[in-house]
Amino acid sequence: MSVTDPIIDPVGPVLQTGDVARAVADAAAIDNAGKRVDVRDRGSYVRIEVEGGECVLRRATITEELGRPFKMSELELIMPSFVGRIDTSSVEPTFWPISACVKPLTYWVTGRLIGCLP
């Protein structure tokens, strides 16, 4: 497998481009050490994909990479989408693959799977 091959069942956030997105991408690599983390810059947004079925983002790591205090609510403002299932009930958001869904959440117009409910 080459590093250009896509990650099978990736998980992670899709963020609007900017300083916070860069800090989150750097934090994702640190917080998910030992896993492959791909950051795809698409111009207006950044897609962060992590292998291994889990992507953890820690506020402390994002704060350190950003160089200023960071509130997790800032992440919601720049995250129009994500891949997998997200758990925001803890201090650190965690993403899992859709296959881990208990209650699928579908987009009501197209019926396309867009996420999960806990």
C-alpha positions, 0 to 999 in steps of 0.5 A: 500500500502506498501513502497515496492509497485512500484510507479504508473507512476513514473517520474525522472532521471536515473543516473550513480552511483557516488557522483553527483548521491547521491547528486541528489537523496538527493536533489530529496527528499528535492525538492519534499517534501511530495511526495514519492521518491524511490532511486533504486541503481542498481550498475552501475546506480541509478534510482530516481522515484518520485510520484505525476506526477512531479519531480523537481531538484533545482541546489541550493539543489544539490550544497548544498548536493554535497558540491561544486558548481554544474552546471546543465550541469553536470547532462546531462553527467551522465543521460543516461535515464529518466522516463517521459517527461523532461523540461530543458528550465527552471533553474530547470529540471522538469520531468512529466509522459509520459501521459502528452506528447504532441509530443511523441518521439519514438526510431526510430529502435524499435518504443518504446516511449522514451520521449517527445518533448515540 
